[in-house]
Each structure stands twice: as structure tokens, then as C-alpha cells.
Amino acid sequence: MAEPLLRVDSLVRRYGGIAATDNLSMEVIPGELHAIIGPNGAGKTTLISQLTGQVMPNSGTIYFAGRDVTSLPSYTRSRLGLARSFQITSLLKDFSAIDNVALAAQAHDGHSFRFWGNARKERHLRDTARAALERVGLGQRADIVVSQLSHGEQRELELAVALATKPQLLLLDEPMAGLGVTESARMVALLKELRKEVTIVLVEHDMEAVFALADRITVLVYGRVIACDVPDAIRKHEEVKRAYLGEQHAVTRHD
Ligand SMILES: Nc1ncnc2c1ncn2[C@@H]1O[C@H](COP(=O)(O)OP(=O)(O)OP(=O)(O)O)[C@@H](O)[C@H]1O
């Protein structure tokens, strides 16, 4: 197996009496799309937040690209190539799609947001932003104000914002949430393209999407890894079926 791009070793994060992350270890290898699934409250978001540096663990270590990043702040991890897709709520609604992406590119370049005016003018920021918008299929919508974009388009814009920082690893927390059938299918098609270019960790409740996209799946229950394997093995895994998938989540094949 290739040297992991991300390695999490014995991570623990407690909230009062609850271990949201309970001695969790896992690896993400370069080029894979690694899905993380688990029932509500299993600790998926807490894990992602620790990977990005928004939440600090009580103990354990996070290695990214061979480096111990456990105590590094979010912006330093972002510089190293670790990006979390911004949530819709963090998009600037009165700004155009391209302004939002250019600002992210500018912030990543190390400039302060207060010089946002420059992001409108600087050629290389506009070019980076336009390329990111093209990659997510929003090339024709670049000048539309965010509030005029559909929910699905705003989700795509979140991805473009993350891509503008040129990540090595993209962390996606429920990109399908709130999407209709057509929009979800579009997002799956988009992620199928993006996975060719960037390593992805995907937290998602939509099992159809997960099984259509993932190279490997880690299953969390009560902050612990109960299984980590390829989709076919996860589908057949007795403990996973018992603990999570159950009968209402009969998982079908979408190859
Ligand atoms: N800031 C916090 N303060 C207190 N408890 C928290 C906090 N964040 C998470 N928890 C608790 O940690 C556990 C894991 O929560 P987390 O949101 O990470 O789970 P999740 O798998 O992402 O859930 P969901 O699928 O519902 O988004 C839950 O019991 C939750 O109540």
C-alpha cells in the first residue's frame, strides 16, 4: 500500500462524559475516495473538525503528508493542502460566484480578506477562480450573485471554493445534504470527476452516493471504527449490518 496521505493515530475527543472520538485510528491513501459513514452522533463531524484543526483532540496524533499536524492551526493545514469544503452558510450571499472563489484563492495566497477589492481585479485570482468554477460545472454562472444560485449550485460553489486552495486532500462533510434526486446525481457525477484529481474524504448519509463513489469505507459507531474496507466487504460485514445499515438501508449496487 502507498504511504498514507493522512494518518490518524489513537485520536480521542471527549465532550463531558461522551467520547465523540474514541481512540480512533485510520489512514487515507493518496488518490482514494475514502468515505466515512455511521449513524447520527457517531462522531463523523467531530473527526473532520479535528482533521481541519477546528477542534483539538484530547489525545492522539494526526499526520498529513508525513508531518505531524495535530497542533497546527487550520490556516497552516490549509496551506499544506488540507481543505474542508466550506458550508453554504459561509458563502457571501451578495457576492458573485466568482468573487467568492477568488476571495478563497486570495485568502489561501496569504492575503487578508480586507483587501478583497483586489480579488476582483487581480488576474491570477480571477483565472484560478474561473478554472475552479469550470471544474464544478459553474463556468457559465460565474457572475451570478450567490443568493440567485439554486441550492445545488451553491453546493457546487462550496466545492469550487475548496478547490481554489489547490488541496491535496479534500474533506467533504455531507455534500448531498438537502439536494433533490437530480441535484444529487449531478453531485455524484461531479465527485466522480474530481476524485481523479484529488484525494477525497467524504462524510455522507446518502448510501447510494457512498457506495457509488467510495474506494474504501470506514464505519464509525460511538466514535470507534468498527470496520474499514472496500464497499463490497462493508456491504457484507455482519457488525456493520447490525450496527448501522440495518434493513431500512438495504444497499444496492450502483456501478
Ligand atoms: N460541541 C459539542 N459539545 C458537546 N457535545 C458534542 C459537541 N460536538 C459533538 N458532540 C457530541 O459528540 C457526539 C458525536 O457528534 P458528531 O456531530 O461528531 O456526530 P456525527 O456522526 O457527525 O452525527 P450526524 O450524522 O448527526 O451529523 C454526539 O454525541 C454529539 O452530541
The ligand as a Tripos MOL2 file, in Angstrom:
@<TRIPOS>MOLECULE
LIG
   31    33     1     0     0
SMALL
NO_CHARGES

@<TRIPOS>ATOM
      1 N1        -19.5430   20.8640   20.7460 N.pl3     1 LIG1
      2 C1        -20.0610   19.7820   21.3240 C.ar      1 LIG1
      3 N2        -20.4360   19.7880   22.6260 N.ar      1 LIG1
      4 C2        -20.9520   18.7040   23.2220 C.ar      1 LIG1
      5 N3        -21.1330   17.5110   22.6000 N.ar      1 LIG1
      6 C3        -20.7920   17.4390   21.3010 C.ar      1 LIG1
      7 C4        -20.2510   18.5620   20.5940 C.ar      1 LIG1
      8 N4        -19.9970   18.1790   19.3010 N.ar      1 LIG1
      9 C5        -20.3780   16.8920   19.2130 C.ar      1 LIG1
     10 N5        -20.8580   16.4420   20.4070 N.ar      1 LIG1
     11 C6        -21.3420   15.0920   20.6820 C.3       1 LIG1
     12 O1        -20.3970   14.1880   20.1580 O.3       1 LIG1
     13 C7        -21.0380   13.0790   19.5340 C.3       1 LIG1
     14 C8        -20.6380   12.9990   18.0660 C.3       1 LIG1
     15 O2        -21.2190   14.0950   17.3720 O.3       1 LIG1
     16 P1        -20.9360   14.3750   15.8020 P.3       1 LIG1
     17 O3        -21.7190   15.5870   15.4220 O.co2     1 LIG1
     18 O4        -19.4900   14.3780   15.5620 O.co2     1 LIG1
     19 O5        -21.5710   13.0780   15.1380 O.3       1 LIG1
     20 P2        -21.9370   12.8270   13.6000 P.3       1 LIG1
     21 O6        -21.5780   11.4100   13.3250 O.co2     1 LIG1
     22 O7        -21.3270   13.8680   12.7450 O.co2     1 LIG1
     23 O8        -23.5200   12.9980   13.6350 O.3       1 LIG1
     24 P3        -24.5280   13.3920   12.4350 P.3       1 LIG1
     25 O9        -24.5150   12.2550   11.4690 O.co2     1 LIG1
     26 O10       -25.8330   13.5420   13.1320 O.co2     1 LIG1
     27 O11       -24.0130   14.6910   11.8300 O.co2     1 LIG1
     28 C9        -22.5390   13.2930   19.7540 C.3       1 LIG1
     29 O12       -22.9200   12.5750   20.9040 O.3       1 LIG1
     30 C10       -22.6470   14.7750   19.9660 C.3       1 LIG1
     31 O13       -23.7690   15.0970   20.7640 O.3       1 LIG1
@<TRIPOS>BOND
     1     1     2 1
     2     2     3 ar
     3     2     7 ar
     4     3     4 ar
     5     4     5 ar
     6     5     6 ar
     7     6     7 ar
     8     6    10 ar
     9     7     8 ar
    10     8     9 ar
    11     9    10 ar
    12    10    11 1
    13    11    12 1
    14    11    30 1
    15    12    13 1
    16    13    14 1
    17    13    28 1
    18    14    15 1
    19    15    16 1
    20    16    17 2
    21    16    18 1
    22    16    19 1
    23    19    20 1
    24    20    21 2
    25    20    22 1
    26    20    23 1
    27    23    24 1
    28    24    25 2
    29    24    26 1
    30    24    27 1
    31    28    29 1
    32    28    30 1
    33    30    31 1
@<TRIPOS>SUBSTRUCTURE
     1 LIG1         1 GROUP 0 **** ****
